[in-house]
Amino acid sequence: MNLFTRGASARRSAPPVAAHLAVDTSGVRPDPALAALSGDWMIDPAHSRIGFSVRHALVTTVRGAFTEYRSRLWFDGRDPSRSRAEILLSTASVDTGVEQRDAHLIGRDFLDSASYPHMRFTSTAVELAGSDVYRMTGDLTIKDATRPVVLELTYIGHVTDPFGYERVGFDGTTTIDRSEWGLTYNARLAEGGAMVSEKVRLQFDIAAIRTPAAD
């Protein structure tokens, strides 16, 4: 069965989450009202975007997203250091709006989705960095390389939608050097610069839905 069907139900089961290794040392106290949000959540693909942007030919920026993924989130509103997350993405789902470019990205020069069908992010630590800002450290695996990254996540808000689903929103970002994950292919410009920058900005525009607690 294809686990990465577009428009998958927000209540579909997700992969297990790794144990957290966090200690909150920020000294910032969480808002007591967030205690009610403690529990299991899952990213809603229909209202979220896991994307990237990269400088191209020195003069423009190419933006894209991964459209197929599974996720499991645990948010602890009382003690953010106990929060954790795991996201498993289909590398073949990359979408920049240009079919030829997407085919190049999923080929052997970049993601090599035939050999490495998934990318994974697994959190290892979370701390409250400000009144609405969380700093999440985790391991990012691309192809056969796993390296640590740090996400800055901003809490947007919490609502109950007209269908009775509890929703919470976060925006996050981090910048990586793709060469550290073995994505080293590049072409050179006549002026001497690289066609594609090694610096890639990852963007997480997340709307998550509360899910039943795992057995």
N, C-alpha and C positions, 0 to 999 in steps of 0.2 A: 504494500500500500504506500502511496506517495504521501509522506509526512509533511510535504511543503506545498500543499494545494493553496492556490490563491484564494483569499477570502475565507480562510479556515475559521471555524467557530471559535469564539473567544473562550469557550469552556472545554476545548479539547485538551487532553492530558499533555503534560510537558515533561522534558527530561529532568532527572533529579538534580537538585542544587547542591553544590559543594558546600561543605561546612565553612563558616566564616572564621576568619583569623583576626578579627578587628578588636581594637581597643580605642575608645573615643577619648582622645587627648586634647581636643580643641578647647575645652573649657566652656563652650557655648551650650546653654540649656535648651532642649527642644520645647516647642510650644505644647503645653499639656493637652490642647485640643486635638493634637495629632495622634494621641494614644488610641482614639477610636478607629484609626486607619490601619492598625496593626493586623497583619494577616497575609494570606496568599493573594497574589495578583498576577495577571497575564497581560502582555502588551496586545492591544487591539490593532491588528494590521490595517484595518480599514480606515483608522483615524490616526495612524502614527507613521513616522518616516525614520528609517535608519539609513542615513545617507553619508555622502562624502563630497568634498570639493578639492580640486587640485589645479594649480596653475599650469596652463598649457601654452607653449610657444612664447613664454615670457610676458604675453600681452593680454591674455584672457583667462577665464576660470571655467573649467568644466565641472558640472555637478551631476551626481548620479545617486542611486539608492539601491538597496537590496530589498526586493519586494516579497521574498518568501523566507520565513523564519519561524522558529518556535522559541518560547521564552517561559521562564519561571522566575517570579520575583517574590521575595518575602520582605515586607516592610515592617519595621518595629518602631512605632511612633513614640514609645516611651524611651527606648534605648537604641538610637540609630546605628550604633556600632554592631548590633545584632542583625541588621538588615543584610540581605544578600541577593544576588541576581545571577542568572545564567541565560545567555542568548545563543542559539544555534542558528546560523544563517546558511542558506543555500547559495554557494558562490555562482551558480549558473543563473541566478535570478537578478544579476546586476543589470541596471537599466539607466542609461544616460540619455535616452531618446534618439540615439543614432545606432541603427542595427549593426553596421559595419564596425563601429567602435566597440560595441558590446561584445561582438564576436572576438575581437582582438583581446579584450580584457579577460574573457573566460578561457582564452587559449593558453598555450604553454609559455608565452612570453610574460604573462602576468599571473592570474589566479590558477590556471591549469585545473579547471573544474572537473575534467574527466578523471584526473588522479586524486584531486582534493575537493570533493563535493561540498565540504562544509568549512565554515569559519566558526570559531567559538570564542565567546567572552565569558569568563567565570570570575566573579568578584572574590577578592581575598580580604578586603578590609573596607570599612565605611566609617566616616566620621562627619559630624556636623561642623561645617566650616563657617556658617553664618546663620542668621535667623531663617533663611529659606534656601540655603546652599549646602549641598552634601558633596563630600569628596570621596569618590569610590575608586579604590585601587583594585586592579584585577589582572588576570592573565589573558592576553589576546593571542589566539592561535590562528595563524594563516599558513596554509600549506603545511610544512613539517616544522615550523618554528613557533615557539611560544615565548612571549616576552611580556613584561609588565607594562601597563599603561595606567594613567590616572584620569578619571572623568570628573569634570565639575558639573554637578547636576543641580538645577534650580527647580524648586517646588513651585508649581503654577497654581494649583488649587484642587478642590475636591467637590464633586457634585453627584447627585443621583439623577440619571437621565429619565425620559418619559417612559422607558421600558422597564424601569426598576433596577437597572444596573448601576452599581456604585463605580464611579470613574475618578481617577486621580491623574494629574498631569505633571510631567517633568520635562525640562529641556536640558540636554547635556552636550558637551563637546570635549574633544581632545585632539591633539595633533601628533601624528606619528611620522617617522622616517621609514618609508616603505622598504628601503634597502635592508633594514634590520630584520625584515621578514623574508628576505630573499627575492624581493620584487625589484630586480636590478636592471631590467631591460630599459634601454633608452636610445633615442636617436639624438644626434647633435645638430644644432642649428649652424648656419653659415657664420653667424656672429659669435659662435663659441659656446652658447648656452645650451641647456638641455631642453628637448622638446616637451618633456613632462617633468614637472618638479618632483623631487624625492619627498617633499613635505606634503602630507595628505591630511586634511582636516576631516575628522569623523564627527557626524552630527546625529544626535538622538532626540527626536521630537516625539515624546512618548505619551500616549493616552492608554492607561492600563485599567483593566476591569477586575474587580474583586472576584476571586474564584473560591469554590469550596475547599476547605482544608484537605490536604493529602492524607490518605489513610496511613 
